[in-house]
Amino acid sequence: MKNLNIPLFLLALLAVFCFMLVGVAIGYRSVIFSLLFLLLGFSVMGFGFVVKRKQRNQEA
């Protein structure tokens, strides 16, 4: 079994939580918060991809 990468796991959970908050903001009919959480979710997810790529380049 592979080791669990805790920082990347927490980043993934944060991204999922941001997308869940988009649904909550839509439920409250708040366009500003839905756009904010959507952008924040994509930013966190992109940051996670960048960190993962840097880790793979360091291993090789």
PDBQT receptor file of N, H, CA, C and O in Angstrom, charges set to zero:
ATOM      1  N   MET A   1       0.840  -1.179   0.000  1.00  0.00    +0.000 N 
ATOM      2  CA  MET A   1       0.000   0.000   0.000  1.00  0.00    +0.000 C 
ATOM      3  C   MET A   1       0.889   1.248   0.000  1.00  0.00    +0.000 C 
ATOM      4  O   MET A   1       1.899   1.301   0.702  1.00  0.00    +0.000 OA
ATOM      5  N   LYS A   2       0.507   2.229  -0.780  1.00  0.00    +0.000 N 
ATOM      6  H   LYS A   2      -0.313   2.186  -1.350  1.00  0.00    +0.000 HD
ATOM      7  CA  LYS A   2       1.301   3.455  -0.864  1.00  0.00    +0.000 C 
ATOM      8  C   LYS A   2       1.051   4.339   0.351  1.00  0.00    +0.000 C 
ATOM      9  O   LYS A   2       0.010   4.260   1.004  1.00  0.00    +0.000 OA
ATOM     10  N   ASN A   3       2.037   5.183   0.630  1.00  0.00    +0.000 N 
ATOM     11  H   ASN A   3       2.882   5.248   0.099  1.00  0.00    +0.000 HD
ATOM     12  CA  ASN A   3       1.893   6.124   1.732  1.00  0.00    +0.000 C 
ATOM     13  C   ASN A   3       0.909   7.217   1.362  1.00  0.00    +0.000 C 
ATOM     14  O   ASN A   3       0.818   7.619   0.202  1.00  0.00    +0.000 OA
ATOM     15  N   LEU A   4       0.180   7.689   2.344  1.00  0.00    +0.000 N 
ATOM     16  H   LEU A   4       0.254   7.363   3.286  1.00  0.00    +0.000 HD
ATOM     17  CA  LEU A   4      -0.781   8.765   2.145  1.00  0.00    +0.000 C 
ATOM     18  C   LEU A   4      -0.065  10.105   2.252  1.00  0.00    +0.000 C 
ATOM     19  O   LEU A   4       0.619  10.376   3.239  1.00  0.00    +0.000 OA
ATOM     20  N   ASN A   5      -0.227  10.939   1.235  1.00  0.00    +0.000 N 
ATOM     21  H   ASN A   5      -0.783  10.719   0.434  1.00  0.00    +0.000 HD
ATOM     22  CA  ASN A   5       0.381  12.265   1.227  1.00  0.00    +0.000 C 
ATOM     23  C   ASN A   5      -0.602  13.232   1.892  1.00  0.00    +0.000 C 
ATOM     24  O   ASN A   5      -1.557  13.685   1.262  1.00  0.00    +0.000 OA
ATOM     25  N   ILE A   6      -0.364  13.538   3.148  1.00  0.00    +0.000 N 
ATOM     26  H   ILE A   6       0.412  13.170   3.660  1.00  0.00    +0.000 HD
ATOM     27  CA  ILE A   6      -1.302  14.310   3.963  1.00  0.00    +0.000 C 
ATOM     28  C   ILE A   6      -1.532  15.728   3.409  1.00  0.00    +0.000 C 
ATOM     29  O   ILE A   6      -2.688  16.142   3.320  1.00  0.00    +0.000 OA
ATOM     30  N   PRO A   7      -0.494  16.491   3.034  1.00  0.00    +0.000 N 
ATOM     31  CA  PRO A   7      -0.770  17.847   2.524  1.00  0.00    +0.000 C 
ATOM     32  C   PRO A   7      -1.629  17.852   1.255  1.00  0.00    +0.000 C 
ATOM     33  O   PRO A   7      -2.523  18.687   1.118  1.00  0.00    +0.000 OA
ATOM     34  N   LEU A   8      -1.364  16.931   0.332  1.00  0.00    +0.000 N 
ATOM     35  H   LEU A   8      -0.638  16.252   0.444  1.00  0.00    +0.000 HD
ATOM     36  CA  LEU A   8      -2.186  16.897  -0.874  1.00  0.00    +0.000 C 
ATOM     37  C   LEU A   8      -3.593  16.414  -0.573  1.00  0.00    +0.000 C 
ATOM     38  O   LEU A   8      -4.549  16.860  -1.206  1.00  0.00    +0.000 OA
ATOM     39  N   PHE A   9      -3.730  15.513   0.382  1.00  0.00    +0.000 N 
ATOM     40  H   PHE A   9      -2.953  15.150   0.897  1.00  0.00    +0.000 HD
ATOM     41  CA  PHE A   9      -5.055  15.056   0.791  1.00  0.00    +0.000 C 
ATOM     42  C   PHE A   9      -5.868  16.196   1.386  1.00  0.00    +0.000 C 
ATOM     43  O   PHE A   9      -7.059  16.325   1.103  1.00  0.00    +0.000 OA
ATOM     44  N   LEU A  10      -5.227  17.026   2.212  1.00  0.00    +0.000 N 
ATOM     45  H   LEU A  10      -4.259  16.921   2.442  1.00  0.00    +0.000 HD
ATOM     46  CA  LEU A  10      -5.922  18.171   2.804  1.00  0.00    +0.000 C 
ATOM     47  C   LEU A  10      -6.295  19.207   1.741  1.00  0.00    +0.000 C 
ATOM     48  O   LEU A  10      -7.356  19.826   1.820  1.00  0.00    +0.000 OA
ATOM     49  N   LEU A  11      -5.426  19.394   0.752  1.00  0.00    +0.000 N 
ATOM     50  H   LEU A  11      -4.564  18.891   0.687  1.00  0.00    +0.000 HD
ATOM     51  CA  LEU A  11      -5.762  20.306  -0.343  1.00  0.00    +0.000 C 
ATOM     52  C   LEU A  11      -6.958  19.797  -1.145  1.00  0.00    +0.000 C 
ATOM     53  O   LEU A  11      -7.816  20.578  -1.555  1.00  0.00    +0.000 OA
ATOM     54  N   ALA A  12      -7.009  18.493  -1.365  1.00  0.00    +0.000 N 
ATOM     55  H   ALA A  12      -6.312  17.858  -1.032  1.00  0.00    +0.000 HD
ATOM     56  CA  ALA A  12      -8.138  17.915  -2.092  1.00  0.00    +0.000 C 
ATOM     57  C   ALA A  12      -9.430  18.072  -1.295  1.00  0.00    +0.000 C 
ATOM     58  O   ALA A  12     -10.477  18.386  -1.862  1.00  0.00    +0.000 OA
ATOM     59  N   LEU A  13      -9.358  17.854   0.013  1.00  0.00    +0.000 N 
ATOM     60  H   LEU A  13      -8.508  17.599   0.473  1.00  0.00    +0.000 HD
ATOM     61  CA  LEU A  13     -10.541  18.045   0.850  1.00  0.00    +0.000 C 
ATOM     62  C   LEU A  13     -10.996  19.502   0.854  1.00  0.00    +0.000 C 
ATOM     63  O   LEU A  13     -12.194  19.784   0.846  1.00  0.00    +0.000 OA
ATOM     64  N   LEU A  14     -10.044  20.416   0.867  1.00  0.00    +0.000 N 
ATOM     65  H   LEU A  14      -9.071  20.186   0.874  1.00  0.00    +0.000 HD
ATOM     66  CA  LEU A  14     -10.382  21.842   0.835  1.00  0.00    +0.000 C 
ATOM     67  C   LEU A  14     -11.057  22.210  -0.479  1.00  0.00    +0.000 C 
ATOM     68  O   LEU A  14     -12.007  22.993  -0.489  1.00  0.00    +0.000 OA
ATOM     69  N   ALA A  15     -10.579  21.657  -1.581  1.00  0.00    +0.000 N 
ATOM     70  H   ALA A  15      -9.808  21.021  -1.573  1.00  0.00    +0.000 HD
ATOM     71  CA  ALA A  15     -11.195  21.937  -2.876  1.00  0.00    +0.000 C 
ATOM     72  C   ALA A  15     -12.622  21.386  -2.927  1.00  0.00    +0.000 C 
ATOM     73  O   ALA A  15     -13.529  22.059  -3.418  1.00  0.00    +0.000 OA
ATOM     74  N   VAL A  16     -12.821  20.179  -2.426  1.00  0.00    +0.000 N 
ATOM     75  H   VAL A  16     -12.084  19.633  -2.027  1.00  0.00    +0.000 HD
ATOM     76  CA  VAL A  16     -14.172  19.595  -2.397  1.00  0.00    +0.000 C 
ATOM     77  C   VAL A  16     -15.084  20.424  -1.508  1.00  0.00    +0.000 C 
ATOM     78  O   VAL A  16     -16.247  20.645  -1.845  1.00  0.00    +0.000 OA
ATOM     79  N   PHE A  17     -14.565  20.885  -0.375  1.00  0.00    +0.000 N 
ATOM     80  H   PHE A  17     -13.620  20.706  -0.102  1.00  0.00    +0.000 HD
ATOM     81  CA  PHE A  17     -15.359  21.711   0.530  1.00  0.00    +0.000 C 
ATOM     82  C   PHE A  17     -15.761  23.032  -0.129  1.00  0.00    +0.000 C 
ATOM     83  O   PHE A  17     -16.879  23.510   0.065  1.00  0.00    +0.000 OA
ATOM     84  N   CYS A  18     -14.854  23.619  -0.906  1.00  0.00    +0.000 N 
ATOM     85  H   CYS A  18     -13.946  23.230  -1.064  1.00  0.00    +0.000 HD
ATOM     86  CA  CYS A  18     -15.178  24.857  -1.615  1.00  0.00    +0.000 C 
ATOM     87  C   CYS A  18     -16.307  24.627  -2.622  1.00  0.00    +0.000 C 
ATOM     88  O   CYS A  18     -17.205  25.458  -2.754  1.00  0.00    +0.000 OA
ATOM     89  N   PHE A  19     -16.258  23.501  -3.328  1.00  0.00    +0.000 N 
ATOM     90  H   PHE A  19     -15.529  22.825  -3.220  1.00  0.00    +0.000 HD
ATOM     91  CA  PHE A  19     -17.314  23.213  -4.294  1.00  0.00    +0.000 C 
ATOM     92  C   PHE A  19     -18.632  22.887  -3.589  1.00  0.00    +0.000 C 
ATOM     93  O   PHE A  19     -19.704  23.153  -4.133  1.00  0.00    +0.000 OA
ATOM     94  N   MET A  20     -18.563  22.323  -2.402  1.00  0.00    +0.000 N 
ATOM     95  H   MET A  20     -17.692  22.107  -1.960  1.00  0.00    +0.000 HD
ATOM     96  CA  MET A  20     -19.783  22.120  -1.631  1.00  0.00    +0.000 C 
ATOM     97  C   MET A  20     -20.378  23.460  -1.202  1.00  0.00    +0.000 C 
ATOM     98  O   MET A  20     -21.596  23.633  -1.193  1.00  0.00    +0.000 OA
ATOM     99  N   LEU A  21     -19.518  24.394  -0.852  1.00  0.00    +0.000 N 
ATOM    100  H   LEU A  21     -18.528  24.254  -0.859  1.00  0.00    +0.000 HD
ATOM    101  CA  LEU A  21     -19.995  25.723  -0.466  1.00  0.00    +0.000 C 
ATOM    102  C   LEU A  21     -20.610  26.469  -1.640  1.00  0.00    +0.000 C 
ATOM    103  O   LEU A  21     -21.461  27.336  -1.441  1.00  0.00    +0.000 OA
ATOM    104  N   VAL A  22     -20.190  26.143  -2.866  1.00  0.00    +0.000 N 
ATOM    105  H   VAL A  22     -19.499  25.439  -3.027  1.00  0.00    +0.000 HD
ATOM    106  CA  VAL A  22     -20.847  26.724  -4.040  1.00  0.00    +0.000 C 
ATOM    107  C   VAL A  22     -22.313  26.305  -4.045  1.00  0.00    +0.000 C 
ATOM    108  O   VAL A  22     -23.190  27.128  -4.307  1.00  0.00    +0.000 OA
ATOM    109  N   GLY A  23     -22.585  25.036  -3.759  1.00  0.00    +0.000 N 
ATOM    110  H   GLY A  23     -21.872  24.367  -3.547  1.00  0.00    +0.000 HD
ATOM    111  CA  GLY A  23     -23.962  24.562  -3.708  1.00  0.00    +0.000 C 
ATOM    112  C   GLY A  23     -24.759  25.239  -2.616  1.00  0.00    +0.000 C 
ATOM    113  O   GLY A  23     -25.932  25.557  -2.810  1.00  0.00    +0.000 OA
ATOM    114  N   VAL A  24     -24.137  25.465  -1.467  1.00  0.00    +0.000 N 
ATOM    115  H   VAL A  24     -23.184  25.206  -1.309  1.00  0.00    +0.000 HD
ATOM    116  CA  VAL A  24     -24.825  26.153  -0.376  1.00  0.00    +0.000 C 
ATOM    117  C   VAL A  24     -25.125  27.600  -0.774  1.00  0.00    +0.000 C 
ATOM    118  O   VAL A  24     -26.213  28.111  -0.503  1.00  0.00    +0.000 OA
ATOM    119  N   ALA A  25     -24.167  28.250  -1.410  1.00  0.00    +0.000 N 
ATOM    120  H   ALA A  25     -23.284  27.835  -1.630  1.00  0.00    +0.000 HD
ATOM    121  CA  ALA A  25     -24.372  29.637  -1.837  1.00  0.00    +0.000 C 
ATOM    122  C   ALA A  25     -25.465  29.735  -2.896  1.00  0.00    +0.000 C 
ATOM    123  O   ALA A  25     -26.233  30.698  -2.908  1.00  0.00    +0.000 OA
ATOM    124  N   ILE A  26     -25.539  28.748  -3.782  1.00  0.00    +0.000 N 
ATOM    125  H   ILE A  26     -24.915  27.966  -3.773  1.00  0.00    +0.000 HD
ATOM    126  CA  ILE A  26     -26.624  28.740  -4.773  1.00  0.00    +0.000 C 
ATOM    127  C   ILE A  26     -27.961  28.554  -4.066  1.00  0.00    +0.000 C 
ATOM    128  O   ILE A  26     -28.962  29.161  -4.445  1.00  0.00    +0.000 OA
ATOM    129  N   GLY A  27     -27.969  27.712  -3.034  1.00  0.00    +0.000 N 
ATOM    130  H   GLY A  27     -27.155  27.219  -2.726  1.00  0.00    +0.000 HD
ATOM    131  CA  GLY A  27     -29.192  27.515  -2.265  1.00  0.00    +0.000 C 
ATOM    132  C   GLY A  27     -29.673  28.797  -1.601  1.00  0.00    +0.000 C 
ATOM    133  O   GLY A  27     -30.876  29.037  -1.502  1.00  0.00    +0.000 OA
ATOM    134  N   TYR A  28     -28.738  29.617  -1.150  1.00  0.00    +0.000 N 
ATOM    135  H   TYR A  28     -27.760  29.422  -1.230  1.00  0.00    +0.000 HD
ATOM    136  CA  TYR A  28     -29.087  30.902  -0.557  1.00  0.00    +0.000 C 
ATOM    137  C   TYR A  28     -29.263  31.999  -1.604  1.00  0.00    +0.000 C 
ATOM    138  O   TYR A  28     -29.541  33.148  -1.261  1.00  0.00    +0.000 OA
ATOM    139  N   ARG A  29     -29.103  31.651  -2.867  1.00  0.00    +0.000 N 
ATOM    140  H   ARG A  29     -28.877  30.717  -3.145  1.00  0.00    +0.000 HD
ATOM    141  CA  ARG A  29     -29.241  32.577  -4.002  1.00  0.00    +0.000 C 
ATOM    142  C   ARG A  29     -28.281  33.759  -3.892  1.00  0.00    +0.000 C 
ATOM    143  O   ARG A  29     -28.652  34.904  -4.151  1.00  0.00    +0.000 OA
ATOM    144  N   SER A  30     -27.057  33.463  -3.509  1.00  0.00    +0.000 N 
ATOM    145  H   SER A  30     -26.756  32.533  -3.299  1.00  0.00    +0.000 HD
ATOM    146  CA  SER A  30     -26.019  34.476  -3.402  1.00  0.00    +0.000 C 
ATOM    147  C   SER A  30     -25.028  34.274  -4.548  1.00  0.00    +0.000 C 
ATOM    148  O   SER A  30     -24.185  33.378  -4.506  1.00  0.00    +0.000 OA
ATOM    149  N   VAL A  31     -25.143  35.110  -5.555  1.00  0.00    +0.000 N 
ATOM    150  H   VAL A  31     -25.828  35.838  -5.589  1.00  0.00    +0.000 HD
ATOM    151  CA  VAL A  31     -24.287  34.992  -6.724  1.00  0.00    +0.000 C 
ATOM    152  C   VAL A  31     -22.839  35.317  -6.380  1.00  0.00    +0.000 C 
ATOM    153  O   VAL A  31     -21.916  34.677  -6.884  1.00  0.00    +0.000 OA
ATOM    154  N   ILE A  32     -22.646  36.300  -5.530  1.00  0.00    +0.000 N 
ATOM    155  H   ILE A  32     -23.396  36.819  -5.120  1.00  0.00    +0.000 HD
ATOM    156  CA  ILE A  32     -21.289  36.725  -5.184  1.00  0.00    +0.000 C 
ATOM    157  C   ILE A  32     -20.528  35.599  -4.479  1.00  0.00    +0.000 C 
ATOM    158  O   ILE A  32     -19.385  35.305  -4.831  1.00  0.00    +0.000 OA
ATOM    159  N   PHE A  33     -21.157  34.972  -3.488  1.00  0.00    +0.000 N 
ATOM    160  H   PHE A  33     -22.085  35.210  -3.202  1.00  0.00    +0.000 HD
ATOM    161  CA  PHE A  33     -20.482  33.902  -2.766  1.00  0.00    +0.000 C 
ATOM    162  C   PHE A  33     -20.311  32.658  -3.624  1.00  0.00    +0.000 C 
ATOM    163  O   PHE A  33     -19.316  31.946  -3.490  1.00  0.00    +0.000 OA
ATOM    164  N   SER A  34     -21.268  32.391  -4.502  1.00  0.00    +0.000 N 
ATOM    165  H   SER A  34     -22.076  32.970  -4.610  1.00  0.00    +0.000 HD
ATOM    166  CA  SER A  34     -21.109  31.217  -5.367  1.00  0.00    +0.000 C 
ATOM    167  C   SER A  34     -19.931  31.408  -6.318  1.00  0.00    +0.000 C 
ATOM    168  O   SER A  34     -19.162  30.472  -6.535  1.00  0.00    +0.000 OA
ATOM    169  N   LEU A  35     -19.777  32.592  -6.881  1.00  0.00    +0.000 N 
ATOM    170  H   LEU A  35     -20.402  33.353  -6.704  1.00  0.00    +0.000 HD
ATOM    171  CA  LEU A  35     -18.624  32.860  -7.745  1.00  0.00    +0.000 C 
ATOM    172  C   LEU A  35     -17.319  32.853  -6.949  1.00  0.00    +0.000 C 
ATOM    173  O   LEU A  35     -16.293  32.373  -7.429  1.00  0.00    +0.000 OA
ATOM    174  N   LEU A  36     -17.368  33.389  -5.733  1.00  0.00    +0.000 N 
ATOM    175  H   LEU A  36     -18.201  33.780  -5.343  1.00  0.00    +0.000 HD
ATOM    176  CA  LEU A  36     -16.178  33.415  -4.891  1.00  0.00    +0.000 C 
ATOM    177  C   LEU A  36     -15.705  32.002  -4.563  1.00  0.00    +0.000 C 
ATOM    178  O   LEU A  36     -14.522  31.695  -4.709  1.00  0.00    +0.000 OA
ATOM    179  N   PHE A  37     -16.619  31.145  -4.124  1.00  0.00    +0.000 N 
ATOM    180  H   PHE A  37     -17.580  31.394  -4.005  1.00  0.00    +0.000 HD
ATOM    181  CA  PHE A  37     -16.231  29.787  -3.765  1.00  0.00    +0.000 C 
ATOM    182  C   PHE A  37     -15.853  28.961  -4.991  1.00  0.00    +0.000 C 
ATOM    183  O   PHE A  37     -15.017  28.061  -4.899  1.00  0.00    +0.000 OA
ATOM    184  N   LEU A  38     -16.458  29.259  -6.131  1.00  0.00    +0.000 N 
ATOM    185  H   LEU A  38     -17.137  29.989  -6.205  1.00  0.00    +0.000 HD
ATOM    186  CA  LEU A  38     -16.089  28.558  -7.359  1.00  0.00    +0.000 C 
ATOM    187  C   LEU A  38     -14.652  28.901  -7.759  1.00  0.00    +0.000 C 
ATOM    188  O   LEU A  38     -13.861  28.011  -8.074  1.00  0.00    +0.000 OA
ATOM    189  N   LEU A  39     -14.324  30.176  -7.744  1.00  0.00    +0.000 N 
ATOM    190  H   LEU A  39     -14.966  30.898  -7.487  1.00  0.00    +0.000 HD
ATOM    191  CA  LEU A  39     -12.953  30.588  -8.061  1.00  0.00    +0.000 C 
ATOM    192  C   LEU A  39     -11.959  30.068  -7.030  1.00  0.00    +0.000 C 
ATOM    193  O   LEU A  39     -10.855  29.651  -7.381  1.00  0.00    +0.000 OA
ATOM    194  N   LEU A  40     -12.351  30.092  -5.765  1.00  0.00    +0.000 N 
ATOM    195  H   LEU A  40     -13.248  30.430  -5.481  1.00  0.00    +0.000 HD
ATOM    196  CA  LEU A  40     -11.476  29.588  -4.718  1.00  0.00    +0.000 C 
ATOM    197  C   LEU A  40     -11.253  28.085  -4.868  1.00  0.00    +0.000 C 
ATOM    198  O   LEU A  40     -10.140  27.603  -4.655  1.00  0.00    +0.000 OA
ATOM    199  N   GLY A  41     -12.285  27.347  -5.230  1.00  0.00    +0.000 N 
ATOM    200  H   GLY A  41     -13.189  27.738  -5.404  1.00  0.00    +0.000 HD
ATOM    201  CA  GLY A  41     -12.153  25.908  -5.432  1.00  0.00    +0.000 C 
ATOM    202  C   GLY A  41     -11.222  25.572  -6.573  1.00  0.00    +0.000 C 
ATOM    203  O   GLY A  41     -10.375  24.687  -6.452  1.00  0.00    +0.000 OA
ATOM    204  N   PHE A  42     -11.376  26.285  -7.699  1.00  0.00    +0.000 N 
ATOM    205  H   PHE A  42     -12.064  27.004  -7.798  1.00  0.00    +0.000 HD
ATOM    206  CA  PHE A  42     -10.484  26.036  -8.828  1.00  0.00    +0.000 C 
ATOM    207  C   PHE A  42      -9.054  26.461  -8.510  1.00  0.00    +0.000 C 
ATOM    208  O   PHE A  42      -8.103  25.829  -8.970  1.00  0.00    +0.000 OA
ATOM    209  N   SER A  43      -8.895  27.524  -7.729  1.00  0.00    +0.000 N 
ATOM    210  H   SER A  43      -9.667  28.037  -7.356  1.00  0.00    +0.000 HD
ATOM    211  CA  SER A  43      -7.549  27.958  -7.348  1.00  0.00    +0.000 C 
ATOM    212  C   SER A  43      -6.862  26.930  -6.461  1.00  0.00    +0.000 C 
ATOM    213  O   SER A  43      -5.688  26.621  -6.661  1.00  0.00    +0.000 OA
ATOM    214  N   VAL A  44      -7.582  26.405  -5.493  1.00  0.00    +0.000 N 
ATOM    215  H   VAL A  44      -8.536  26.656  -5.330  1.00  0.00    +0.000 HD
ATOM    216  CA  VAL A  44      -7.015  25.394  -4.595  1.00  0.00    +0.000 C 
ATOM    217  C   VAL A  44      -6.678  24.128  -5.375  1.00  0.00    +0.000 C 
ATOM    218  O   VAL A  44      -5.635  23.512  -5.152  1.00  0.00    +0.000 OA
ATOM    219  N   MET A  45      -7.565  23.745  -6.288  1.00  0.00    +0.000 N 
ATOM    220  H   MET A  45      -8.412  24.245  -6.469  1.00  0.00    +0.000 HD
ATOM    221  CA  MET A  45      -7.326  22.549  -7.083  1.00  0.00    +0.000 C 
ATOM    222  C   MET A  45      -6.107  22.741  -7.996  1.00  0.00    +0.000 C 
ATOM    223  O   MET A  45      -5.294  21.827  -8.139  1.00  0.00    +0.000 OA
ATOM    224  N   GLY A  46      -5.980  23.898  -8.600  1.00  0.00    +0.000 N 
ATOM    225  H   GLY A  46      -6.640  24.640  -8.484  1.00  0.00    +0.000 HD
ATOM    226  CA  GLY A  46      -4.819  24.192  -9.443  1.00  0.00    +0.000 C 
ATOM    227  C   GLY A  46      -3.535  24.216  -8.645  1.00  0.00    +0.000 C 
ATOM    228  O   GLY A  46      -2.501  23.735  -9.108  1.00  0.00    +0.000 OA
ATOM    229  N   PHE A  47      -3.595  24.776  -7.443  1.00  0.00    +0.000 N 
ATOM    230  H   PHE A  47      -4.435  25.167  -7.067  1.00  0.00    +0.000 HD
ATOM    231  CA  PHE A  47      -2.413  24.785  -6.581  1.00  0.00    +0.000 C 
ATOM    232  C   PHE A  47      -1.996  23.359  -6.214  1.00  0.00    +0.000 C 
ATOM    233  O   PHE A  47      -0.806  23.054  -6.147  1.00  0.00    +0.000 OA
ATOM    234  N   GLY A  48      -2.972  22.498  -5.979  1.00  0.00    +0.000 N 
ATOM    235  H   GLY A  48      -3.940  22.746  -6.034  1.00  0.00    +0.000 HD
ATOM    236  CA  GLY A  48      -2.673  21.095  -5.689  1.00  0.00    +0.000 C 
ATOM    237  C   GLY A  48      -2.003  20.407  -6.859  1.00  0.00    +0.000 C 
ATOM    238  O   GLY A  48      -1.078  19.618  -6.668  1.00  0.00    +0.000 OA
ATOM    239  N   PHE A  49      -2.462  20.699  -8.082  1.00  0.00    +0.000 N 
ATOM    240  H   PHE A  49      -3.214  21.340  -8.237  1.00  0.00    +0.000 HD
ATOM    241  CA  PHE A  49      -1.833  20.122  -9.269  1.00  0.00    +0.000 C 
ATOM    242  C   PHE A  49      -0.391  20.596  -9.416  1.00  0.00    +0.000 C 
ATOM    243  O   PHE A  49       0.484  19.818  -9.797  1.00  0.00    +0.000 OA
ATOM    244  N   VAL A  50      -0.144  21.861  -9.118  1.00  0.00    +0.000 N 
ATOM    245  H   VAL A  50      -0.854  22.493  -8.809  1.00  0.00    +0.000 HD
ATOM    246  CA  VAL A  50       1.211  22.402  -9.215  1.00  0.00    +0.000 C 
ATOM    247  C   VAL A  50       2.123  21.727  -8.189  1.00  0.00    +0.000 C 
ATOM    248  O   VAL A  50       3.251  21.355  -8.510  1.00  0.00    +0.000 OA
ATOM    249  N   VAL A  51       1.641  21.571  -6.975  1.00  0.00    +0.000 N 
ATOM    250  H   VAL A  51       0.724  21.874  -6.715  1.00  0.00    +0.000 HD
ATOM    251  CA  VAL A  51       2.439  20.917  -5.929  1.00  0.00    +0.000 C 
ATOM    252  C   VAL A  51       2.719  19.468  -6.308  1.00  0.00    +0.000 C 
ATOM    253  O   VAL A  51       3.833  18.984  -6.109  1.00  0.00    +0.000 OA
ATOM    254  N   LYS A  52       1.727  18.774  -6.849  1.00  0.00    +0.000 N 
ATOM    255  H   LYS A  52       0.822  19.168  -7.010  1.00  0.00    +0.000 HD
ATOM    256  CA  LYS A  52       1.906  17.374  -7.249  1.00  0.00    +0.000 C 
ATOM    257  C   LYS A  52       2.948  17.258  -8.365  1.00  0.00    +0.000 C 
ATOM    258  O   LYS A  52       3.779  16.350  -8.347  1.00  0.00    +0.000 OA
ATOM    259  N   ARG A  53       2.904  18.178  -9.335  1.00  0.00    +0.000 N 
ATOM    260  H   ARG A  53       2.228  18.915  -9.349  1.00  0.00    +0.000 HD
ATOM    261  CA  ARG A  53       3.877  18.145 -10.429  1.00  0.00    +0.000 C 
ATOM    262  C   ARG A  53       5.288  18.388  -9.910  1.00  0.00    +0.000 C 
ATOM    263  O   ARG A  53       6.232  17.742 -10.363  1.00  0.00    +0.000 OA
ATOM    264  N   LYS A  54       5.443  19.320  -8.959  1.00  0.00    +0.000 N 
ATOM    265  H   LYS A  54       4.676  19.846  -8.591  1.00  0.00    +0.000 HD
ATOM    266  CA  LYS A  54       6.761  19.586  -8.391  1.00  0.00    +0.000 C 
ATOM    267  C   LYS A  54       7.284  18.386  -7.626  1.00  0.00    +0.000 C 
ATOM    268  O   LYS A  54       8.480  18.096  -7.671  1.00  0.00    +0.000 OA
ATOM    269  N   GLN A  55       6.397  17.678  -6.918  1.00  0.00    +0.000 N 
ATOM    270  H   GLN A  55       5.426  17.914  -6.881  1.00  0.00    +0.000 HD
ATOM    271  CA  GLN A  55       6.833  16.485  -6.197  1.00  0.00    +0.000 C 
ATOM    272  C   GLN A  55       7.253  15.382  -7.156  1.00  0.00    +0.000 C 
ATOM    273  O   GLN A  55       8.230  14.681  -6.894  1.00  0.00    +0.000 OA
ATOM    274  N   ARG A  56       6.536  15.215  -8.256  1.00  0.00    +0.000 N 
ATOM    275  H   ARG A  56       5.742  15.784  -8.469  1.00  0.00    +0.000 HD
ATOM    276  CA  ARG A  56       6.911  14.193  -9.225  1.00  0.00    +0.000 C 
ATOM    277  C   ARG A  56       8.242  14.514  -9.896  1.00  0.00    +0.000 C 
ATOM    278  O   ARG A  56       9.037  13.610 -10.154  1.00  0.00    +0.000 OA
ATOM    279  N   ASN A  57       8.496  15.794 -10.182  1.00  0.00    +0.000 N 
ATOM    280  H   ASN A  57       7.851  16.529  -9.972  1.00  0.00    +0.000 HD
ATOM    281  CA  ASN A  57       9.761  16.174 -10.809  1.00  0.00    +0.000 C 
ATOM    282  C   ASN A  57      10.929  15.992  -9.846  1.00  0.00    +0.000 C 
ATOM    283  O   ASN A  57      12.040  15.701 -10.290  1.00  0.00    +0.000 OA
ATOM    284  N   GLN A  58      10.716  16.153  -8.560  1.00  0.00    +0.000 N 
ATOM    285  H   GLN A  58       9.813  16.389  -8.200  1.00  0.00    +0.000 HD
ATOM    286  CA  GLN A  58      11.786  15.953  -7.591  1.00  0.00    +0.000 C 
ATOM    287  C   GLN A  58      12.114  14.475  -7.418  1.00  0.00    +0.000 C 
ATOM    288  O   GLN A  58      13.263  14.127  -7.144  1.00  0.00    +0.000 OA
ATOM    289  N   GLU A  59      11.122  13.601  -7.574  1.00  0.00    +0.000 N 
ATOM    290  H   GLU A  59      10.189  13.883  -7.796  1.00  0.00    +0.000 HD
ATOM    291  CA  GLU A  59      11.354  12.167  -7.423  1.00  0.00    +0.000 C 
ATOM    292  C   GLU A  59      12.127  11.599  -8.609  1.00  0.00    +0.000 C 
ATOM    293  O   GLU A  59      12.918  10.669  -8.451  1.00  0.00    +0.000 OA
ATOM    294  N   ALA A  60      11.899  12.155  -9.794  1.00  0.00    +0.000 N 
ATOM    295  H   ALA A  60      11.257  12.911  -9.922  1.00  0.00    +0.000 HD
ATOM    296  CA  ALA A  60      12.532  11.604 -10.998  1.00  0.00    +0.000 C 
ATOM    297  C   ALA A  60      13.936  12.111 -11.209  1.00  0.00    +0.000 C 
ATOM    298  O   ALA A  60      14.589  11.733 -12.181  1.00  0.00    +0.000 OA
TER     299      ALA A  60
